[in-house]
Amino acid sequence: MSYHDDKRRKLLGRLSRRVAYTAPALLLVAGGTALQATAGDTAMAPLGAESLLLASNHAEGGAEAEAEAEGAGEGEAEAEGEAEGGAEGEAEGEGEAEGEAEGGSSADVARPADYSPGYEETGGNDAELLARGEALYYDTSLSSNGLACASCHGSDGNDMGYNDTFERPFPHEVAMASNQFGMDQVHADEMIQICMVAPMEAEPLAWDSEELTSLAAYMVEVQKRFAGEPHDL
């Protein structure tokens, strides 16, 4: 048996296992002679050269189609792998971007160079200023998420949510300022701005605004109360 005959026989064998012929003839190549077997009939008749060529071409075409289908399947698998890799890369990129976004800029919350506070950080501020600051302390409209200063730090003198460093007079260390903005110490008005930007998710107050001055003056007295010192509240 020649090499080409053996190849054709194998190709036709594979094709015959995949396709069920009912009325049409099943073309076979055996020992260099083409035979025709009708479904359900054991009789075989020799075929001519033209039929042999048809059978050969049909078998080789089926094999090529199989190869192309297998190649397409591999291509799809590779494309899926690339798509998954791309999606993972995008997810990592998003994670890095979110990590970078967690840190803030001290320029948003630190005192400007030409700023002069409108309150006294040692106390003795006007009672009207303190009353205005207390009202703002409970004002949720300052935030974009429904929080007020009291949401984190208590109400009616029930001071909470402060670290031990809050017992020290301003300026002093504040963990949020250090962790998120790289500031070693903050003044009362800077602490207000940090709370506005971070937990309250709002814009910082204008440095020359009555809101910032009143809240800062009020927080000076809250700090004294938290430390167990005399205060004006």
Residue pairs with C-beta under 8 A, 6 or more apart in sequence:
1 9
1 31
1 32
2 32
5 29
5 31
5 32
8 29
8 55
8 56
8 59
8 60
9 28
9 29
9 30
11 59
11 60
11 62
11 63
12 27
12 28
12 29
12 55
12 59
14 62
14 63
14 66
15 58
15 59
15 62
15 63
16 26
16 28
18 62
21 39
22 39
23 39
25 36
25 37
25 38
26 36
26 37
26 38
26 39
27 34
27 36
27 47
27 51
27 54
27 55
27 58
27 59
28 34
28 35
28 36
28 37
28 55
29 52
29 55
29 56
29 59
33 46
34 46
34 47
34 48
34 51
34 52
34 55
35 44
35 45
35 46
35 47
36 44
36 45
36 47
36 51
37 43
37 44
47 55
102 180
103 180
103 181
104 180
104 181
104 197
104 198
105 181
106 181
106 182
106 183
108 181
108 193
108 197
108 204
109 177
109 181
109 183
109 186
109 190
109 193
109 194
109 197
109 204
110 181
110 183
110 190
111 117
111 187
111 189
111 190
111 207
112 207
115 207
117 187
117 189
117 213
117 216
118 208
118 213
119 125
119 129
119 188
119 189
119 213
119 214
119 216
119 217
119 220
120 217
120 220
121 169
121 170
121 171
121 187
121 188
121 216
121 220
122 169
122 220
123 220
123 221
123 224
123 231
123 232
124 232
125 217
125 220
125 221
125 232
126 217
127 232
129 213
129 214
129 217
129 218
130 214
130 217
130 218
130 221
130 232
130 233
132 210
132 214
132 218
133 214
133 215
133 216
133 217
133 218
133 219
134 218
134 233
136 142
136 149
136 211
136 214
136 215
136 218
137 148
137 149
137 150
137 215
137 218
138 148
138 149
138 150
138 155
139 148
140 146
140 147
140 148
140 151
142 148
142 196
142 200
142 202
142 205
142 211
143 196
143 200
143 201
143 202
144 200
144 201
144 202
145 200
145 201
147 199
147 200
147 201
148 200
149 195
149 215
152 160
152 161
152 195
152 199
153 159
153 160
153 161
153 162
153 222
154 160
154 161
157 225
157 233
159 222
159 225
159 226
162 226
163 174
163 175
165 172
165 173
165 174
165 175
166 172
166 174
166 223
166 226
166 227
167 223
167 226
167 227
167 228
168 227
169 223
169 227
170 186
170 187
170 188
170 191
170 220
170 223
171 185
171 186
171 187
171 190
172 185
172 186
173 184
173 185
173 186
174 183
174 185
174 186
174 191
174 194
176 194
176 195
176 198
177 183
177 185
177 186
177 190
177 191
177 194
178 184
180 194
180 198
181 194
183 190
186 194
187 216
188 216
188 217
188 219
188 220
188 223
189 207
189 212
189 213
189 215
189 216
191 216
191 219
192 205
192 212
192 215
192 216
192 219
193 204
193 205
193 212
196 202
196 203
196 204
196 205
197 203
197 204
205 211
205 212
205 215
206 212
218 233
221 231
221 232
221 233
222 231
222 233
224 230
224 231
225 231
225 233
